[in-house]
């Protein structure tokens, strides 16, 4: 895989708990908090689980050309995570085309405004 385990650790910069994957238990997906506490996947919040699912999906694409469709990914995500989502996905796979439907301006607020396509501009009445 081209994307590294360290690239996946970028999630710790997004999560408010500063979580990073724990490599000591090979058959489990566990996380360590910045305080060193071990958390299993079932102890994560709904937003943390959703973010991990999105990040892992893109990570496993192995930098292949891919189209990822996401419908309202902001649901359950902290506003800070929303603003970092596209950058994190692009870092994991620069060849991934993102098609996102959202009601949250935070998703595209970090420099992605020029990439937006509004549906009312392309739908004929």
N, C-alpha and C positions, 0 to 999 in steps of 0.2 A: 504494500500500500504506500502511496506517495505521502499522504497526510500522516503525520506521526502522532504517537500517543501524547507528546508534548503539545501538539496543536489542539488536541481534544481537551487538554487542560485549560484552554482559554476560557472554558466554562466557569472556572473559578473567578475570573475577572467579571463575569456577568452575575453570578449568584451573589446575593447579599450575604450569605453565610460563608462566602469564600471557600466553596467546596472544591476539592480536587479528587480525581479517581485514586483509590487506594490500590496499589499494586501487590500488596502482600498476600491477598487471597485470590488466587488465579481463577477460581471457578465462580466467583461472586462479583457483582458490581456494587462495590461499597465506596463510600466517600469519607474523607477526613475533613473536619472543619478546621478553620485557622487555629483553633485551640487544641487540635489534635484528637478530638473526639471522633469515634467511628460511627458512621450513620449508614444503615442499609437503605436500599432503594425504597422500601415501603415507608420509611420515615421522612421522605422528602415531601414537600408541599405539592399541591396539584400543579402549580406553575413551574416548580423545579422539575417535576416529572415530565411535563409537556416540553420544556426547554431541552431536557436531555434527549427525549425522543426525536425532536427536530434536529438537534446537533448530531446525534448518532446516525440518523438517516442520511444526512449530507456527508458525514465522515465516511460511511460505508460505501459511498459512491466511488471512492478511490480516484477522485479527480477526473472521472469519465464525464463526457458531455451528457447532460441530464436536464430534464425540465422538472422542477419541483412546484407543485400546485399546493398552495396553502390558503385555506379559508379562515379568515379571522384568527391568525395565530396569536393575536394580542390577548385573547381570552385566557384568564388566569395568570398572565404575565405581568410582573411589576413594570411600572412605566419606564424605569431605567433599563430593564432587560429589553423592552420593546425597542428602545432607541439604539441598542447595540446588536440587535438580531441580524440584520442584513450584513453588517460588517463581519460578524462572526461566521455566518454562512459562506460569505465570499472568501474568507480566509481558509476555511476548510475545503472548499472546492470552487476555484475561480471559473471552472467550466460549467457550473450549474446555473441554468437560467431560472430565475424566480418569477413565478406568477402568483401574486398575493392579492387577495381581496381583504380589505380592512376598513374599519371605521375610525382607526386610530392614527392621527397625524404623527404620533411618536414613532411609528414603524419606519417612516421615511424621512424623519426630521434631521437625520445626521448626514445630510449631503446627497440624498437620493431624489430630491424633488424633480430634477430634470429627467428622471427615468420614469415618471408617472404617466400612465395613460388613464384618462377618465372615461368611464363607460358611456357617459352621455355624449362624448365626442365621437364615438365610433358606432353607436347604435342608431339606426335609421328609425325615424318615427313613422 
